[in-house]
């Protein structure tokens, strides 16, 4: 593990919050610490976020649960539930050190 992975873990631990990642059919779920920056002013229209929901997670929780995030999975952030449109691995050399989750919705 290199400084990149450690830096990512620190940022998520310092600024993140607990979210739940679950399959579309809700058959499985895993709790993850995730960092989702608030929408910028340019992404707001009528006080509502119009940009996709983007969350950064580490690989530890999903690896321990033998889980690979994929399209159509759900992310529960407090009272809101989002549907993943993309899940991109983040690499530290050849090793996956986290995931970038891109989602839509917010119901």
GIQUI-V363783 format. One record per backbone hydrogen bond with DSSP energy under -0.5 kcal/mol. NH is the residue of the N-H (numbers start at 1). CO is the residue of the C=O. If there is no record, write none. Layout:
BEGIN
[[NH;CO] [NH;CO]]
END
This chain:
BEGIN
[[6;2] [7;3] [8;4] [9;5] [10;6] [11;7] [12;8] [13;9] [14;10] [15;11] [16;12] [17;34] [19;32] [20;76] [21;30] [22;74] [23;28] [26;23] [30;21] [32;19] [34;17] [34;32] [35;56] [36;34] [43;40] [44;41] [45;48] [48;45] [50;43] [53;103] [54;52] [55;101] [56;35] [57;99] [58;33] [59;97] [63;59] [64;60] [65;61] [66;63] [67;62] [72;84] [73;70] [74;22] [75;82] [76;20] [77;75] [77;80] [78;76] [80;77] [82;75] [83;104] [84;73] [85;102] [86;102] [88;100] [90;98] [92;95] [95;92] [97;90] [97;95] [98;90] [99;57] [100;88] [101;55] [101;99] [102;86] [102;100] [103;53] [104;83] [106;81] [106;104] [107;81]]
END
